[in-house]
Amino acid sequence: MPSIDLPSVNRSANILLELAGTLQAGRPEPALTARAGRPYAHGDVEATMREFAGFAADQYQDAVALLAALSMRLQETAAAYAATDEGVRQTLDGFLAGTEYHPAPGTE
């Protein structure tokens, strides 16, 4: 029966959460797009840069949220797997402890 390494799954969930935190801490600074504004660049360039920066910031936040959500889901899945595995173990232990082997008649 295949099994999973729960500590490894939990470490993976923690790594995803740490990555999300690191990305959030190092998020791009929207004020940097001001360098593409007047008098350094044409107004169309400035508008395009601001639009792109807004889109990029949204995508960045989505990526951070996705990593955090994946981490939480992985932790929940690991906990559910552990609970199910323990329940099956207890059921099987109870079955094995509460039954007796009786050979079929004539095979003794």
Buried (B, 14 or more C-beta within 10 A) or exposed (E): EEEEEEEEBBEBBEEBBEBBBEBBEEEEEEEEBBEBBEEEBEEEEBEEBBEEBEEEBEEBEEBBEEBBEBBEEBBEEBEEBBEEBEEEEEEEEEEEEEEEEEEEEEEE
